[in-house]
Amino acid sequence: MRGKLIFVAGGALGFVLGARAGRDRYDQISTTSSKLWHSRAVQRQVGKAEDFAGAKTADLVDAGVNGAKFVIVRAFGGGKKKKQKSATTGKTR
């Protein structure tokens, strides 16, 4: 779906930029594309895409924080002290 949308947008942009039909054709294409962009169906899909991206962004931030914590814990030993034997009793503390 994303690939199709990019292809259509690229084709429209290429036509507009490369067209030699004049200002009238440009205005016609501009008006039509504006109507399409502001249509309910397109805006509904835009809203869904924004919601999806927002949800995934929060997951990405959480994953980044957890990854940073993991790296720090691994680098600094997690704050755990190694068990030491007592010099007098020979037992592990």
Backbone as CSV, one residue per row, in Angstrom:
resi,resn,N_x,N_y,N_z,CA_x,CA_y,CA_z,C_x,C_y,C_z
1,MET,0.827,-1.193,0.000,0.000,0.000,0.000,0.873,1.259,0.000
2,ARG,1.895,1.249,0.838,2.778,2.405,0.944,3.494,2.643,-0.385
3,GLY,3.937,1.556,-1.006,4.634,1.668,-2.280,3.747,2.242,-3.365
4,LYS,2.487,1.831,-3.364,1.548,2.354,-4.367,1.323,3.847,-4.169
5,LEU,1.182,4.235,-2.907,0.948,5.646,-2.601,2.142,6.497,-3.027
6,ILE,3.332,6.022,-2.744,4.535,6.754,-3.137,4.634,6.838,-4.658
7,PHE,4.305,5.738,-5.331,4.345,5.726,-6.798,3.369,6.742,-7.386
8,VAL,2.145,6.760,-6.882,1.134,7.692,-7.382,1.553,9.131,-7.098
9,ALA,2.037,9.379,-5.873,2.466,10.739,-5.526,3.639,11.169,-6.402
10,GLY,4.573,10.273,-6.636,5.713,10.594,-7.497,5.290,10.858,-8.924
11,GLY,4.359,10.051,-9.415,3.850,10.261,-10.772,3.144,11.599,-10.912
12,ALA,2.333,11.935,-9.931,1.623,13.213,-9.973,2.607,14.378,-9.902
13,LEU,3.578,14.265,-9.016,4.574,15.326,-8.882,5.382,15.466,-10.169
14,GLY,5.784,14.343,-10.730,6.539,14.387,-11.984,5.753,15.008,-13.114
15,PHE,4.485,14.682,-13.172,3.655,15.255,-14.232,3.507,16.757,-14.054
16,VAL,3.250,17.168,-12.810,3.067,18.599,-12.547,4.344,19.369,-12.868
17,LEU,5.474,18.836,-12.412,6.736,19.540,-12.639,7.172,19.485,-14.103
18,GLY,6.837,18.400,-14.773,7.305,18.245,-16.140,6.300,18.644,-17.198
19,ALA,5.091,18.943,-16.791,4.044,19.243,-17.769,4.319,20.560,-18.492
20,ARG,4.000,20.559,-19.778,4.161,21.773,-20.569,2.785,22.276,-21.023
21,ALA,1.763,21.829,-20.283,0.400,22.180,-20.680,0.002,23.573,-20.223
22,GLY,0.818,24.188,-19.375,0.525,25.559,-18.971,-0.124,25.670,-17.609
23,ARG,-0.391,26.896,-17.262,-0.913,27.224,-15.930,-2.301,26.651,-15.695
24,ASP,-3.141,26.607,-16.713,-4.498,26.081,-16.543,-4.465,24.621,-16.110
25,ARG,-3.628,23.822,-16.752,-3.516,22.396,-16.399,-2.946,22.244,-14.995
26,TYR,-1.969,23.065,-14.651,-1.395,23.030,-13.302,-2.465,23.337,-12.267
27,ASP,-3.267,24.378,-12.507,-4.335,24.735,-11.569,-5.362,23.617,-11.446
28,GLN,-5.675,22.963,-12.558,-6.627,21.851,-12.537,-6.081,20.704,-11.682
29,ILE,-4.824,20.355,-11.890,-4.216,19.267,-11.124,-4.126,19.650,-9.652
30,SER,-3.749,20.880,-9.372,-3.637,21.348,-8.004,-4.983,21.297,-7.286
31,THR,-6.032,21.736,-7.936,-7.372,21.726,-7.350,-7.834,20.291,-7.086
32,THR,-7.621,19.423,-8.065,-8.035,18.021,-7.917,-7.277,17.335,-6.787
33,SER,-5.965,17.559,-6.723,-5.184,16.915,-5.667,-5.560,17.464,-4.298
34,SER,-5.871,18.734,-4.220,-6.305,19.324,-2.955,-7.630,18.722,-2.502
35,LYS,-8.563,18.568,-3.434,-9.847,17.939,-3.099,-9.638,16.512,-2.625
36,LEU,-8.756,15.788,-3.299,-8.477,14.409,-2.913,-7.870,14.358,-1.514
37,TRP,-6.886,15.200,-1.257,-6.215,15.193,0.045,-7.186,15.513,1.176
38,HIS,-8.105,16.427,0.949,-9.035,16.849,1.993,-10.303,16.000,2.051
39,SER,-10.392,14.959,1.244,-11.571,14.099,1.281,-11.610,13.303,2.581
40,ARG,-12.800,12.910,2.986,-12.964,12.163,4.242,-12.201,10.857,4.237
41,ALA,-12.258,10.140,3.129,-11.609,8.830,3.063,-10.103,8.956,3.268
42,VAL,-9.490,9.923,2.607,-8.040,10.104,2.743,-7.707,10.570,4.151
43,GLN,-8.449,11.504,4.683,-8.168,12.015,6.018,-8.388,10.950,7.098
44,ARG,-9.335,10.049,6.868,-9.539,8.934,7.799,-8.297,8.041,7.820
45,GLN,-7.749,7.775,6.643,-6.535,6.954,6.566,-5.328,7.690,7.158
46,VAL,-5.272,8.984,6.962,-4.196,9.783,7.559,-4.280,9.696,9.078
47,GLY,-5.489,9.786,9.613,-5.676,9.669,11.060,-5.239,8.312,11.577
48,LYS,-5.585,7.250,10.844,-5.163,5.908,11.244,-3.644,5.790,11.220
49,ALA,-3.023,6.355,10.198,-1.564,6.306,10.095,-0.907,7.074,11.232
50,GLU,-1.465,8.229,11.584,-0.916,9.007,12.691,-1.055,8.260,14.010
51,ASP,-2.210,7.639,14.238,-2.422,6.863,15.465,-1.442,5.696,15.540
52,PHE,-1.279,4.998,14.430,-0.359,3.860,14.382,1.067,4.309,14.670
53,ALA,1.474,5.405,14.027,2.836,5.919,14.229,3.031,6.370,15.666
54,GLY,2.018,6.998,16.247,2.112,7.436,17.640,2.255,6.266,18.598
55,ALA,1.507,5.204,18.347,1.595,4.020,19.207,2.957,3.348,19.063
56,LYS,3.444,3.257,17.851,4.749,2.615,17.628,5.885,3.482,18.159
57,THR,5.715,4.795,18.139,6.747,5.683,18.673,6.922,5.446,20.167
58,ALA,5.806,5.294,20.897,5.896,5.025,22.330,6.595,3.693,22.577
59,ASP,6.281,2.680,21.777,6.944,1.382,21.916,8.437,1.503,21.621
60,LEU,8.775,2.304,20.628,10.175,2.490,20.253,10.949,3.186,21.368
61,VAL,10.345,4.175,21.993,10.995,4.872,23.105,11.212,3.902,24.259
62,ASP,10.192,3.099,24.576,10.329,2.112,25.654,11.446,1.122,25.351
63,ALA,11.517,0.663,24.128,12.562,-0.287,23.743,13.940,0.363,23.852
64,GLY,14.051,1.614,23.487,15.320,2.324,23.596,15.759,2.493,25.040
65,VAL,14.817,2.838,25.901,15.134,2.995,27.324,15.558,1.660,27.920
66,ASN,14.818,0.610,27.605,15.173,-0.717,28.122,16.533,-1.170,27.591
67,GLY,16.808,-0.887,26.340,18.103,-1.240,25.762,19.239,-0.484,26.437
68,ALA,19.020,0.803,26.711,20.048,1.599,27.389,20.290,1.079,28.799
69,LYS,19.223,0.720,29.502,19.366,0.158,30.850,20.169,-1.136,30.804
70,PHE,19.862,-1.976,29.825,20.563,-3.249,29.693,22.062,-3.026,29.481
71,VAL,22.391,-2.094,28.594,23.793,-1.814,28.299,24.509,-1.283,29.542
72,ILE,23.857,-0.393,30.250,24.470,0.181,31.451,24.668,-0.882,32.518
73,VAL,23.659,-1.721,32.723,23.771,-2.784,33.723,24.897,-3.735,33.352
74,ARG,24.993,-4.092,32.074,26.063,-4.999,31.636,27.434,-4.346,31.773
75,ALA,27.512,-3.067,31.492,28.797,-2.375,31.536,29.308,-2.187,32.961
76,PHE,28.389,-1.947,33.892,28.800,-1.645,35.259,28.488,-2.767,36.236
77,GLY,28.125,-3.924,35.756,27.919,-5.088,36.617,26.615,-5.101,37.370
78,GLY,25.722,-4.223,37.096,24.395,-4.251,37.706,24.362,-3.883,39.171
79,GLY,25.458,-3.361,39.713,25.462,-2.937,41.107,25.586,-4.074,42.085
80,LYS,25.780,-5.305,41.627,25.923,-6.450,42.521,27.376,-6.581,42.940
81,LYS,27.558,-6.855,44.216,28.912,-7.059,44.716,29.257,-8.535,44.613
82,LYS,30.509,-8.800,44.321,30.962,-10.183,44.254,31.108,-10.721,45.661
83,LYS,30.806,-11.989,45.810,30.932,-12.625,47.118,32.414,-12.745,47.471
84,GLN,32.720,-12.408,48.707,34.102,-12.470,49.164,34.200,-13.442,50.336
85,LYS,35.323,-14.121,50.423,35.562,-15.009,51.554,36.141,-14.198,52.696
86,SER,35.668,-14.492,53.869,36.179,-13.827,55.054,37.590,-14.326,55.327
87,ALA,38.470,-13.425,55.661,39.865,-13.794,55.911,40.000,-14.611,57.185
88,THR,39.122,-14.396,58.152,39.259,-15.091,59.431,38.535,-16.410,59.462
89,THR,37.338,-16.502,58.866,36.568,-17.751,58.964,36.663,-18.596,57.709
90,GLY,36.991,-17.987,56.566,37.061,-18.742,55.322,35.700,-18.976,54.687
91,LYS,34.645,-18.429,55.285,33.287,-18.601,54.759,32.962,-17.446,53.807
92,THR,32.062,-17.744,52.881,31.617,-16.729,51.912,30.579,-15.839,52.558
93,ARG,30.723,-14.544,52.375,29.744,-13.596,52.921,28.683,-13.320,51.911
